[in-house]
């Protein structure tokens, strides 16, 4: 499999951003092929042959086609990452890789469901011409606060979620968290938790993040910097 990998989607998507961050972390050549989301191009062929669920992103690497951002991210790190992939996946020890897995599961099942609903209500709906439902926002802000309390406890004893090393478990949090901080009034949820805020600051120093963050900012026309 030679040449640049192809990523289908829009950089403003937190899920696409995760894949782009991984590609940037390992220095892989890639091409971002945008879809017309307003025209629901992702729900039609030929895109459905890449992801039968009509979601973004999808990745093509030669004859291999993948979907689901976390699976794509692991593939990218394992194929292109070398030693950096070992670090990002925690594969230098069984214990470290287990902790990466634990916190990726927490992100998928606890963090993302809460924060994604806040971002959708505050940013995505207004962006496409709708209006937020503040009752829904309040409900999910409350859920996010409870999750962030757990993160504060965890991050008070280690700089990153899996331990003393930056990993994919931290990276997968970036897209939605950036939207929350840069595009809503709820960045204070991080600011009021010192350990969470310090963790976020460390994530923001990554060269990959500095490359991808402006793409989200521009794509969603966010009003402030994170």
C-alpha positions in Angstrom: 0.0 0.0 0.0 1.7 3.2 -1.2 1.0 6.8 -1.4 -1.1 9.1 0.8 -4.0 7.7 2.7 -7.4 9.2 2.0 -9.6 10.5 4.8 -13.2 11.3 3.9 -15.1 13.8 6.0 -14.8 17.4 7.2 -12.1 18.6 9.5 -14.7 20.4 11.7 -16.0 17.0 12.8 -14.5 16.0 16.2 -14.3 12.4 14.9 -12.4 13.4 11.7 -10.2 15.6 13.8 -9.2 12.6 15.9 -8.0 10.7 12.8 -6.1 13.8 11.5 -4.4 14.2 14.9 -3.2 10.6 14.7 -1.9 11.1 11.2 -0.1 14.3 12.3 1.3 12.6 15.4 3.1 10.0 13.3 3.9 12.2 10.3 1.9 10.1 7.8 1.0 11.5 4.3 -2.7 11.9 3.9 -5.3 13.7 1.8 -8.5 15.0 3.3 -11.4 14.6 0.9 -14.3 16.8 2.0 -17.9 15.7 1.7 -20.9 18.0 1.2 -22.6 17.3 4.5 -25.4 19.8 3.8 -26.3 17.7 0.7 -26.0 14.5 2.9 -23.3 13.2 0.5 -22.3 10.8 3.3 -25.7 9.1 3.0 -25.3 8.3 -0.7 -23.1 6.2 -2.9 -20.2 6.0 -3.4 -19.6 7.0 0.2 -21.9 4.3 1.6 -19.5 1.7 0.1 -16.9 3.1 2.4 -19.0 3.5 5.5 -22.4 1.7 5.3 -23.7 3.6 8.3 -23.3 7.0 6.5 -21.1 8.5 9.1 -17.7 10.2 8.9 -14.8 9.6 8.8 -13.8 6.8 6.5 -10.2 6.0 5.5 -8.7 4.4 2.4 -5.2 3.0 2.4 -4.7 1.3 -0.9 -7.2 -1.6 -1.0 -8.1 -1.3 2.7 -11.1 0.8 3.7 -11.9 1.5 7.3 -14.6 3.4 9.3 -15.1 4.3 12.9 -12.7 6.9 14.2 -11.2 4.9 17.0 -10.5 1.9 14.9 -9.0 4.1 12.2 -6.8 5.9 14.8 -5.4 2.6 16.1 -4.7 1.5 12.6 -2.9 4.7 11.7 -0.8 4.5 14.8 0.1 0.9 14.4 1.0 1.2 10.7 2.8 4.5 10.6 3.8 5.2 14.2 6.8 3.1 15.1 8.1 4.0 18.5 5.6 6.9 18.8 2.7 4.4 18.3 4.1 2.3 21.2 3.9 5.4 23.4 0.5 6.6 22.2 -1.1 3.1 22.6 0.8 2.3 25.8 2.1 -0.9 24.3 5.4 -0.9 26.2 3.6 -2.8 29.0 0.4 -4.7 29.4 -0.6 -2.4 32.3 -0.1 0.8 30.4 -2.1 -0.5 27.4 -4.9 -1.6 29.7 -5.1 1.9 31.1 -5.2 3.5 27.7 -8.1 1.1 26.9 -9.9 1.9 30.1 -9.9 5.7 29.5 -10.8 5.3 25.9 -13.8 3.4 27.0 -14.6 6.1 29.6 -14.4 8.7 26.8 -16.7 6.7 24.5 -19.3 5.8 27.1 -19.2 8.6 29.7 -17.5 11.7 28.4 -18.6 11.9 24.8 -22.3 11.3 25.3 -22.4 14.3 27.7 -20.1 16.7 26.0 -21.4 15.9 22.5 -24.9 16.9 23.4 -23.8 20.2 24.8 -21.8 20.9 21.6 -24.6 19.9 19.3 -27.1 22.2 21.1 -24.7 25.2 21.5 -22.8 25.0 18.2 -24.1 22.5 15.6 -27.8 23.4 15.7 -27.2 27.1 15.5 -24.6 26.5 12.7 -27.2 24.8 10.6 -30.0 27.3 11.3 -31.6 25.7 14.4 -31.9 26.9 18.0 -30.5 25.4 21.2 -32.8 23.8 23.7 -31.5 25.2 27.0 -33.2 22.4 29.0 -31.2 19.8 27.1 -28.0 21.8 27.5 -28.6 22.1 31.2 -29.3 18.3 31.5 -26.1 17.4 29.8 -23.9 20.0 31.4 -25.0 18.4 34.7 -23.9 15.0 33.4 -20.6 16.4 32.1 -19.9 18.0 35.5 -20.2 14.6 37.2 -17.8 13.0 34.6 -15.3 15.9 35.0 -15.3 15.4 38.7 -14.0 11.9 38.1 -11.4 13.3 35.7 -10.3 15.9 38.2 -9.7 13.1 40.8 -7.8 11.0 38.2 -5.7 13.9 36.9 -4.8 15.1 40.3 -2.5 12.1 40.6 -1.2 11.7 37.1 -0.6 14.2 34.3 -2.5 12.2 31.7 -5.4 9.8 31.8 -3.5 6.6 31.4 -0.6 7.7 33.6 2.6 9.6 33.1 2.5 9.5 29.3 0.4 11.2 26.6 -1.7 8.6 24.8 -4.5 8.1 22.4 -6.8 8.1 25.5 -6.0 11.8 25.9 -6.0 12.6 22.2 -9.6 11.3 21.5 -10.9 13.9 23.9 -9.6 16.8 21.8 -12.3 17.5 19.2 -15.4 17.9 21.4 -13.5 19.5 24.2 -12.0 22.1 21.8 -15.5 22.9 20.6 -16.8 23.3 24.1 -14.0 25.6 25.2 -13.7 27.7 22.0 -17.3 27.8 21.0 -19.5 27.8 24.1 -19.7 29.5 27.5 -19.1 26.2 29.2 -15.3 26.3 29.1 -15.6 27.3 32.7 -16.3 23.6 33.5 -12.6 23.0 32.8 -11.4 26.2 34.4 -13.0 25.4 37.7 -11.1 22.1 37.9 -7.4 22.8 38.2 -6.1 19.4 37.3 -8.4 19.0 34.3 -7.4 22.5 33.1 -3.7 21.7 33.4 -4.2 18.5 31.4 -6.0 20.4 28.7 -3.2 22.9 28.6 -0.7 20.0 28.0 -2.8 18.7 25.2 -3.0 22.1 23.5 0.8 22.2 23.3 1.0 19.2 21.0 2.2 20.2 17.4 -0.5 18.0 16.0 -3.2 19.9 18.0 -1.8 23.2 16.8 -2.2 22.0 13.2 -5.7 20.6 13.5 -7.3 23.0 15.9 -7.6 25.9 13.3 -9.4 23.5 10.9 -12.1 23.0 13.5 -12.2 26.6 14.3 -12.6 27.7 10.7 -15.0 24.9 9.8 -17.5 25.7 12.6 -16.8 29.5 12.6 -16.0 29.5 16.3 -15.8 32.8 18.0 -12.9 32.5 20.4 -9.7 30.6 20.9 -9.3 27.6 23.2 
